[in-house]
Amino acid sequence: MSSYEKPIYLNNGATSWPKPPEVAEAVAEALRSMPGEANRGGVADFDVFAEVRKELAELMGISCPSQIALGPNSTWGLNQAIFGYPLEPGDAVLSTRAEHNAVLRPLRVLEQKGIRVRKLPVDAVGRVSVSQWKQALEADHPRLCILNHASNVTGAVNNVPALAEAAKEAGADFLLDVSQTLGCIPVELEQWKVDMAAFTGHKYLLGPQGTGGVYVRGGLELTPHMVGGTGVMSDLKEMPREMPLHLEAGTGNEPSFHGLLAALRWRKQHPLDQKALSGRTRRLTDGLVKLGCRVILPGEPSTPVVSFVIPGVASSDAADILTGSYDIVLRSGLHCAPEIMEGIGMAGGTLRFSLSRFTTEEEVEQVLQAVRDVVESSI
């Protein structure tokens, strides 16, 4: 039995919780209303998807919201971008060993199709070296570069402006995975000269699961990874050429996107206190180090992720104890990013705490006490 009154949720890198109450209310209202008319303003032709695009464009530094195609998650967006990009056998793709399986597995498919894939190693905290990146660009002449903005394992944020600029100078297009950063740290896609970006709504945007998408810069046309109905231009034998219809086949998840819209608007009214969140993350990190845990220390910039192991205790066992006895929700293992583990020296995986704006100082202290108990019991 837990010694605490309620669960301590530290798995926001997977899915954020709790959500603002307005999110659930918006989803419920959409389900109660006629499809296509679930709105708050009484306007019959209210387009929730268009409104979400406008909010996302502002958040991501995009001038044309219609270049954002909406779908169920960032995996969908990455698949659209990777398999829709015009690659031919013999072309090269540059990426890193820190990527999520949502990138690694599509890259494997590309290799099977004759695409040359190079994955650069990362340093001990999960960042790719700008100098090594430039060397690989010069050596391999890739057509496409793929990179996660921040590691979901360590929280380390890559130097995207420098990496994207180098890619553009080398003549490559640049695909960025902002699943772990959008809503948590600034994202400026056009300023950084990013060509494509995949995102999800259920992490730091505080929206429901089943929301996400992909941004594609104007002038870059992808081959749709899915084709089907769009509700308009039904006489066409192929998908419409214009964005976002070009990539949006089938019925959208309207209720969940009403929830995402509510989350996006709530966030604007309640700005994230980044200083407070960083302070709680540092307190947790420092406390784990003092307890003798081996902690990945990414430094700044980073997301509120703390990855560590307890010497002498298997991560799976520690996770079972922390969840079963202390009601702490966390993640353990490889975190769907198996190739980063060698670089950070954690071949067996890690324990991962991922905080949010709702994590309290009291919860941090309770978590440290729980880890202290596990450490002391293992001595």
URTARA-V758883 format. One record per residue. N is the residue number from 1. RES is the residue in one letter. PSI is psi in whole degrees, -180 to 180 (none if undefined). OMEGA is omega in degrees with one decimal (* if undefined). NEAR is the number of other ideal C-beta (glycine too) atoms within 10 Angstrom. Layout:
n:N res:RES psi:PSI omega:OMEGA near:NEAR
n:N res:RES psi:PSI omega:OMEGA near:NEAR
//
This chain:
n:1 res:M psi:144 omega:178.6 near:7
n:2 res:S psi:146 omega:175.8 near:14
n:3 res:S psi:1 omega:-178.1 near:11
n:4 res:Y psi:158 omega:-175.0 near:16
n:5 res:E psi:-29 omega:-178.1 near:6
n:6 res:K psi:161 omega:179.4 near:8
n:7 res:P psi:148 omega:171.7 near:14
n:8 res:I psi:112 omega:-172.6 near:22
n:9 res:Y psi:112 omega:179.4 near:20
n:10 res:L psi:49 omega:177.9 near:26
n:11 res:N psi:38 omega:-176.5 near:17
n:12 res:N psi:-19 omega:175.0 near:26
n:13 res:G psi:-19 omega:175.2 near:29
n:14 res:A psi:-60 omega:176.8 near:16
n:15 res:T psi:133 omega:-178.1 near:14
n:16 res:S psi:146 omega:176.1 near:25
n:17 res:W psi:139 omega:0.8 near:15
n:18 res:P psi:168 omega:173.4 near:11
n:19 res:K psi:156 omega:171.5 near:19
n:20 res:P psi:141 omega:-179.1 near:19
n:21 res:P psi:-31 omega:-179.2 near:10
n:22 res:E psi:-26 omega:-178.0 near:16
n:23 res:V psi:-51 omega:179.2 near:23
n:24 res:A psi:-37 omega:179.4 near:14
n:25 res:E psi:-40 omega:-179.8 near:14
n:26 res:A psi:-41 omega:178.1 near:28
n:27 res:V psi:-45 omega:-179.5 near:23
n:28 res:A psi:-42 omega:179.9 near:14
n:29 res:E psi:-38 omega:178.3 near:16
n:30 res:A psi:-38 omega:179.1 near:24
n:31 res:L psi:-30 omega:179.0 near:12
n:32 res:R psi:-24 omega:-174.6 near:9
n:33 res:S psi:164 omega:175.2 near:14
n:34 res:M psi:141 omega:178.4 near:8
n:35 res:P psi:135 omega:179.1 near:10
n:36 res:G psi:-6 omega:-178.5 near:14
n:37 res:E psi:16 omega:-178.3 near:12
n:38 res:A psi:86 omega:-177.4 near:20
n:39 res:N psi:169 omega:-177.3 near:19
n:40 res:R psi:-16 omega:-171.2 near:12
n:41 res:G psi:-1 omega:179.4 near:6
n:42 res:G psi:19 omega:178.6 near:7
n:43 res:V psi:118 omega:-171.2 near:9
n:44 res:A psi:-32 omega:-176.8 near:9
n:45 res:D psi:26 omega:177.3 near:7
n:46 res:F psi:128 omega:-178.7 near:15
n:47 res:D psi:100 omega:-176.2 near:12
n:48 res:V psi:-35 omega:-178.7 near:23
n:49 res:F psi:-40 omega:176.9 near:21
n:50 res:A psi:-39 omega:179.1 near:12
n:51 res:E psi:-40 omega:177.3 near:18
n:52 res:V psi:-42 omega:179.0 near:24
n:53 res:R psi:-41 omega:179.3 near:24
n:54 res:K psi:-45 omega:-180.0 near:17
n:55 res:E psi:-42 omega:-179.2 near:18
n:56 res:L psi:-39 omega:179.5 near:23
n:57 res:A psi:-43 omega:177.5 near:19
n:58 res:E psi:-41 omega:-177.0 near:13
n:59 res:L psi:-32 omega:-175.2 near:20
n:60 res:M psi:0 omega:-179.8 near:20
n:61 res:G psi:47 omega:-178.3 near:15
n:62 res:I psi:135 omega:-177.2 near:23
n:63 res:S psi:-19 omega:-176.1 near:10
n:64 res:C psi:98 omega:-177.7 near:13
n:65 res:P psi:-28 omega:-177.2 near:20
n:66 res:S psi:-10 omega:175.7 near:15
n:67 res:Q psi:3 omega:177.7 near:21
n:68 res:I psi:119 omega:174.2 near:25
n:69 res:A psi:132 omega:-176.3 near:25
n:70 res:L psi:141 omega:179.7 near:25
n:71 res:G psi:-163 omega:-172.0 near:26
n:72 res:P psi:-22 omega:-174.9 near:18
n:73 res:N psi:179 omega:179.6 near:20
n:74 res:S psi:-27 omega:175.6 near:28
n:75 res:T psi:-43 omega:175.3 near:21
n:76 res:W psi:-46 omega:-179.5 near:21
n:77 res:G psi:-42 omega:179.6 near:31
n:78 res:L psi:-41 omega:177.3 near:27
n:79 res:N psi:-41 omega:176.6 near:21
n:80 res:Q psi:-45 omega:-176.2 near:25
n:81 res:A psi:-46 omega:-174.0 near:29
n:82 res:I psi:-48 omega:-177.4 near:27
n:83 res:F psi:-18 omega:177.4 near:17
n:84 res:G psi:-16 omega:-178.9 near:20
n:85 res:Y psi:141 omega:-174.1 near:22
n:86 res:P psi:77 omega:177.6 near:12
n:87 res:L psi:147 omega:177.3 near:19
n:88 res:E psi:154 omega:176.0 near:9
n:89 res:P psi:132 omega:-177.3 near:9
n:90 res:G psi:-20 omega:174.5 near:8
n:91 res:D psi:159 omega:-179.1 near:18
n:92 res:A psi:146 omega:174.7 near:19
n:93 res:V psi:133 omega:179.2 near:24
n:94 res:L psi:131 omega:177.9 near:27
n:95 res:S psi:-159 omega:-179.3 near:27
n:96 res:T psi:167 omega:178.4 near:29
n:97 res:R psi:3 omega:179.3 near:18
n:98 res:A psi:3 omega:-173.3 near:31
n:99 res:E psi:158 omega:174.1 near:26
n:100 res:H psi:158 omega:177.6 near:23
n:101 res:N psi:-20 omega:176.0 near:16
n:102 res:A psi:-16 omega:172.5 near:23
n:103 res:V psi:-45 omega:-175.3 near:26
n:104 res:L psi:-42 omega:-177.9 near:21
n:105 res:R psi:-42 omega:171.1 near:16
n:106 res:P psi:-36 omega:177.2 near:21
n:107 res:L psi:-37 omega:177.5 near:19
n:108 res:R psi:-40 omega:177.2 near:12
n:109 res:V psi:-41 omega:178.0 near:13
n:110 res:L psi:-42 omega:178.6 near:21
n:111 res:E psi:-40 omega:-180.0 near:12
n:112 res:Q psi:-18 omega:178.7 near:8
n:113 res:K psi:7 omega:175.9 near:12
n:114 res:G psi:12 omega:176.4 near:11
n:115 res:I psi:136 omega:176.7 near:20
n:116 res:R psi:121 omega:-177.9 near:17
n:117 res:V psi:127 omega:174.9 near:20
n:118 res:R psi:126 omega:179.0 near:16
n:119 res:K psi:113 omega:-177.9 near:19
n:120 res:L psi:145 omega:172.5 near:17
n:121 res:P psi:163 omega:177.3 near:14
n:122 res:V psi:167 omega:-178.4 near:25
n:123 res:D psi:-172 omega:-172.5 near:15
n:124 res:A psi:-10 omega:176.6 near:14
n:125 res:V psi:1 omega:172.9 near:19
n:126 res:G psi:10 omega:179.3 near:29
n:127 res:R psi:149 omega:174.4 near:21
n:128 res:V psi:141 omega:-180.0 near:26
n:129 res:S psi:132 omega:177.8 near:16
n:130 res:V psi:-39 omega:-178.9 near:14
n:131 res:S psi:-42 omega:177.2 near:9
n:132 res:Q psi:-37 omega:177.6 near:14
n:133 res:W psi:-46 omega:-179.9 near:22
n:134 res:K psi:-39 omega:178.4 near:17
n:135 res:Q psi:-41 omega:179.5 near:13
n:136 res:A psi:-37 omega:176.7 near:23
n:137 res:L psi:-43 omega:-178.8 near:21
n:138 res:E psi:-35 omega:-176.3 near:10
n:139 res:A psi:-38 omega:-170.6 near:11
n:140 res:D psi:-18 omega:-178.7 near:16
n:141 res:H psi:57 omega:-177.4 near:14
n:142 res:P psi:151 omega:172.8 near:24
n:143 res:R psi:-28 omega:-175.5 near:19
n:144 res:L psi:137 omega:174.0 near:24
n:145 res:C psi:140 omega:-177.5 near:26
n:146 res:I psi:130 omega:-174.5 near:27
n:147 res:L psi:142 omega:170.4 near:23
n:148 res:N psi:138 omega:-179.1 near:31
n:149 res:H psi:-43 omega:178.3 near:23
n:150 res:A psi:143 omega:178.2 near:28
n:151 res:S psi:132 omega:175.1 near:32
n:152 res:N psi:-11 omega:-180.0 near:27
n:153 res:V psi:-45 omega:-173.0 near:32
n:154 res:T psi:-19 omega:-175.9 near:31
n:155 res:G psi:-3 omega:-178.0 near:29
n:156 res:A psi:130 omega:-180.0 near:28
n:157 res:V psi:130 omega:179.0 near:22
n:158 res:N psi:158 omega:178.5 near:24
n:159 res:N psi:75 omega:-173.9 near:15
n:160 res:V psi:-44 omega:179.9 near:23
n:161 res:P psi:-44 omega:-179.0 near:13
n:162 res:A psi:-41 omega:-177.9 near:13
n:163 res:L psi:-41 omega:179.4 near:24
n:164 res:A psi:-41 omega:179.1 near:24
n:165 res:E psi:-42 omega:178.9 near:16
n:166 res:A psi:-40 omega:178.8 near:21
n:167 res:A psi:-44 omega:-178.9 near:24
n:168 res:K psi:-40 omega:179.1 near:16
n:169 res:E psi:-28 omega:179.4 near:11
n:170 res:A psi:0 omega:178.1 near:18
n:171 res:G psi:16 omega:-178.9 near:10
n:172 res:A psi:150 omega:170.7 near:21
n:173 res:D psi:157 omega:-169.2 near:21
n:174 res:F psi:120 omega:176.9 near:24
n:175 res:L psi:124 omega:-176.9 near:27
n:176 res:L psi:133 omega:174.9 near:26
n:177 res:D psi:109 omega:-178.6 near:28
n:178 res:V psi:25 omega:-178.0 near:27
n:179 res:S psi:-38 omega:-175.1 near:27
n:180 res:Q psi:-5 omega:-173.4 near:27
n:181 res:T psi:-30 omega:-175.2 near:23
n:182 res:L psi:122 omega:-175.3 near:26
n:183 res:G psi:-9 omega:-178.1 near:23
n:184 res:C psi:-44 omega:177.5 near:27
n:185 res:I psi:161 omega:-176.4 near:18
n:186 res:P psi:141 omega:175.6 near:12
n:187 res:V psi:126 omega:-177.6 near:23
n:188 res:E psi:81 omega:-169.4 near:14
n:189 res:L psi:-48 omega:-178.4 near:26
n:190 res:E psi:-40 omega:178.8 near:15
n:191 res:Q psi:-36 omega:-179.9 near:11
n:192 res:W psi:-4 omega:-179.2 near:19
n:193 res:K psi:40 omega:176.1 near:17
n:194 res:V psi:133 omega:-177.0 near:28
n:195 res:D psi:-36 omega:179.4 near:22
n:196 res:M psi:150 omega:177.4 near:26
n:197 res:A psi:133 omega:176.9 near:29
n:198 res:A psi:142 omega:-176.4 near:29
n:199 res:F psi:163 omega:175.8 near:31
n:200 res:T psi:155 omega:-176.7 near:29
n:201 res:G psi:-11 omega:-169.3 near:32
n:202 res:H psi:4 omega:177.5 near:26
n:203 res:K psi:-112 omega:-172.7 near:27
n:204 res:Y psi:-4 omega:170.4 near:26
n:205 res:L psi:-14 omega:174.6 near:22
n:206 res:L psi:17 omega:179.1 near:28
n:207 res:G psi:-179 omega:179.5 near:31
n:208 res:P psi:161 omega:169.3 near:23
n:209 res:Q psi:157 omega:-178.1 near:16
n:210 res:G psi:18 omega:177.9 near:18
n:211 res:T psi:139 omega:179.0 near:26
n:212 res:G psi:-160 omega:178.3 near:28
n:213 res:G psi:-164 omega:-177.5 near:29
n:214 res:V psi:139 omega:172.0 near:27
n:215 res:Y psi:136 omega:177.0 near:31
n:216 res:V psi:124 omega:-177.2 near:25
n:217 res:R psi:153 omega:175.7 near:17
n:218 res:G psi:140 omega:-179.2 near:11
n:219 res:G psi:-14 omega:176.6 near:7
n:220 res:L psi:115 omega:-178.2 near:15
n:221 res:E psi:124 omega:177.2 near:14
n:222 res:L psi:154 omega:168.8 near:19
n:223 res:T psi:124 omega:-177.6 near:13
n:224 res:P psi:133 omega:177.5 near:19
n:225 res:H psi:-24 omega:173.6 near:17
n:226 res:M psi:143 omega:177.3 near:15
n:227 res:V psi:154 omega:-179.7 near:13
n:228 res:G psi:-155 omega:-177.0 near:10
n:229 res:G psi:148 omega:176.3 near:12
n:230 res:T psi:-6 omega:-179.1 near:17
n:231 res:G psi:-16 omega:177.4 near:11
n:232 res:V psi:167 omega:179.7 near:9
n:233 res:M psi:42 omega:-174.2 near:13
n:234 res:S psi:-14 omega:180.0 near:7
n:235 res:D psi:-14 omega:-179.4 near:5
n:236 res:L psi:140 omega:177.9 near:11
n:237 res:K psi:-17 omega:178.5 near:4
n:238 res:E psi:172 omega:178.4 near:9
n:239 res:M psi:145 omega:174.9 near:19
n:240 res:P psi:148 omega:-178.1 near:15
n:241 res:R psi:-26 omega:-173.8 near:10
n:242 res:E psi:146 omega:174.6 near:9
n:243 res:M psi:149 omega:1.0 near:20
n:244 res:P psi:-2 omega:-177.5 near:22
n:245 res:L psi:-31 omega:-177.2 near:18
n:246 res:H psi:-31 omega:-175.5 near:21
n:247 res:L psi:-1 omega:-174.4 near:28
n:248 res:E psi:81 omega:178.0 near:24
n:249 res:A psi:139 omega:174.2 near:17
n:250 res:G psi:176 omega:-177.7 near:12
n:251 res:T psi:129 omega:178.8 near:10
n:252 res:G psi:161 omega:-179.4 near:18
n:253 res:N psi:74 omega:-172.6 near:22
n:254 res:E psi:-48 omega:-179.4 near:17
n:255 res:P psi:-43 omega:-179.0 near:20
n:256 res:S psi:-33 omega:177.3 near:23
n:257 res:F psi:-26 omega:168.8 near:26
n:258 res:H psi:-39 omega:176.7 near:30
n:259 res:G psi:-41 omega:178.6 near:31
n:260 res:L psi:-40 omega:178.0 near:31
n:261 res:L psi:-43 omega:177.5 near:27
n:262 res:A psi:-40 omega:179.1 near:26
n:263 res:A psi:-43 omega:-179.5 near:26
n:264 res:L psi:-41 omega:179.0 near:22
n:265 res:R psi:-35 omega:177.3 near:15
n:266 res:W psi:-41 omega:-178.6 near:17
n:267 res:R psi:-39 omega:179.9 near:19
n:268 res:K psi:-34 omega:-179.9 near:10
n:269 res:Q psi:-19 omega:-178.6 near:8
n:270 res:H psi:76 omega:-177.3 near:11
n:271 res:P psi:142 omega:178.4 near:8
n:272 res:L psi:131 omega:173.9 near:15
n:273 res:D psi:86 omega:-174.7 near:11
n:274 res:Q psi:-36 omega:180.0 near:13
n:275 res:K psi:-44 omega:-179.7 near:8
n:276 res:A psi:-43 omega:179.8 near:12
n:277 res:L psi:-42 omega:177.9 near:18
n:278 res:S psi:-37 omega:178.8 near:16
n:279 res:G psi:-42 omega:178.7 near:13
n:280 res:R psi:-36 omega:178.0 near:20
n:281 res:T psi:-43 omega:177.9 near:21
n:282 res:R psi:-40 omega:179.6 near:14
n:283 res:R psi:-43 omega:179.0 near:14
n:284 res:L psi:-44 omega:179.3 near:25
n:285 res:T psi:-49 omega:-179.5 near:23
n:286 res:D psi:-40 omega:-179.5 near:13
n:287 res:G psi:-40 omega:178.4 near:19
n:288 res:L psi:-40 omega:177.6 near:24
n:289 res:V psi:-44 omega:-179.7 near:13
n:290 res:K psi:-27 omega:178.4 near:10
n:291 res:L psi:-2 omega:178.0 near:17
n:292 res:G psi:10 omega:178.2 near:15
n:293 res:C psi:151 omega:173.9 near:20
n:294 res:R psi:111 omega:-170.8 near:14
n:295 res:V psi:136 omega:172.3 near:20
n:296 res:I psi:126 omega:-176.5 near:24
n:297 res:L psi:89 omega:-173.8 near:16
n:298 res:P psi:-19 omega:-174.5 near:25
n:299 res:G psi:-172 omega:-179.5 near:10
n:300 res:E psi:146 omega:-0.9 near:8
n:301 res:P psi:150 omega:179.2 near:16
n:302 res:S psi:163 omega:174.5 near:24
n:303 res:T psi:169 omega:-176.5 near:26
n:304 res:P psi:60 omega:179.8 near:25
n:305 res:V psi:134 omega:177.7 near:28
n:306 res:V psi:113 omega:-178.2 near:28
n:307 res:S psi:133 omega:-172.9 near:31
n:308 res:F psi:170 omega:170.2 near:22
n:309 res:V psi:153 omega:174.9 near:21
n:310 res:I psi:113 omega:-178.0 near:21
n:311 res:P psi:132 omega:177.4 near:9
n:312 res:G psi:-3 omega:-179.5 near:11
n:313 res:V psi:123 omega:177.4 near:18
n:314 res:A psi:139 omega:-177.1 near:13
n:315 res:S psi:-38 omega:179.0 near:21
n:316 res:S psi:-39 omega:178.9 near:13
n:317 res:D psi:-44 omega:179.4 near:13
n:318 res:A psi:-41 omega:179.7 near:23
n:319 res:A psi:-40 omega:178.4 near:20
n:320 res:D psi:-41 omega:-179.9 near:12
n:321 res:I psi:-48 omega:-176.9 near:19
n:322 res:L psi:-35 omega:178.7 near:24
n:323 res:T psi:-48 omega:-174.9 near:16
n:324 res:G psi:-38 omega:-175.5 near:11
n:325 res:S psi:-24 omega:-174.5 near:14
n:326 res:Y psi:-2 omega:177.3 near:21
n:327 res:D psi:41 omega:176.2 near:18
n:328 res:I psi:121 omega:-178.8 near:23
n:329 res:V psi:118 omega:-177.2 near:16
n:330 res:L psi:-174 omega:178.1 near:22
n:331 res:R psi:145 omega:174.4 near:24
n:332 res:S psi:157 omega:177.9 near:20
n:333 res:G psi:-143 omega:-175.1 near:15
n:334 res:L psi:-10 omega:174.0 near:18
n:335 res:H psi:33 omega:179.1 near:23
n:336 res:C psi:22 omega:178.2 near:16
n:337 res:A psi:65 omega:-170.2 near:23
n:338 res:P psi:-29 omega:-171.9 near:17
n:339 res:E psi:-12 omega:178.0 near:18
n:340 res:I psi:-23 omega:-169.4 near:27
n:341 res:M psi:-36 omega:177.8 near:20
n:342 res:E psi:-43 omega:-177.7 near:12
n:343 res:G psi:-36 omega:-178.7 near:22
n:344 res:I psi:4 omega:176.0 near:22
n:345 res:G psi:33 omega:-178.9 near:10
n:346 res:M psi:63 omega:-172.9 near:21
n:347 res:A psi:-30 omega:-178.8 near:9
n:348 res:G psi:4 omega:-177.9 near:12
n:349 res:G psi:179 omega:-176.0 near:21
n:350 res:T psi:168 omega:162.5 near:24
n:351 res:L psi:141 omega:-178.6 near:26
n:352 res:R psi:121 omega:167.9 near:25
n:353 res:F psi:130 omega:174.5 near:28
n:354 res:S psi:116 omega:-172.8 near:27
n:355 res:L psi:171 omega:174.1 near:25
n:356 res:S psi:179 omega:177.7 near:22
n:357 res:R psi:-19 omega:-177.5 near:20
n:358 res:F psi:-7 omega:177.9 near:15
n:359 res:T psi:131 omega:-176.2 near:22
n:360 res:T psi:162 omega:176.1 near:11
n:361 res:E psi:-37 omega:178.5 near:12
n:362 res:E psi:-40 omega:178.5 near:10
n:363 res:E psi:-40 omega:177.5 near:20
n:364 res:V psi:-45 omega:-180.0 near:21
n:365 res:E psi:-38 omega:178.4 near:13
n:366 res:Q psi:-39 omega:178.3 near:17
n:367 res:V psi:-43 omega:178.5 near:24
n:368 res:L psi:-37 omega:177.4 near:17
n:369 res:Q psi:-40 omega:179.2 near:14
n:370 res:A psi:-44 omega:178.2 near:21
n:371 res:V psi:-38 omega:177.2 near:26
n:372 res:R psi:-44 omega:178.6 near:15
n:373 res:D psi:-42 omega:-179.6 near:15
n:374 res:V psi:-42 omega:180.0 near:20
n:375 res:V psi:-47 omega:-178.0 near:18
n:376 res:E psi:-34 omega:179.6 near:9
n:377 res:S psi:-18 omega:-177.8 near:9
n:378 res:S psi:-9 omega:-177.5 near:14
n:379 res:I psi:none omega:* near:6
//
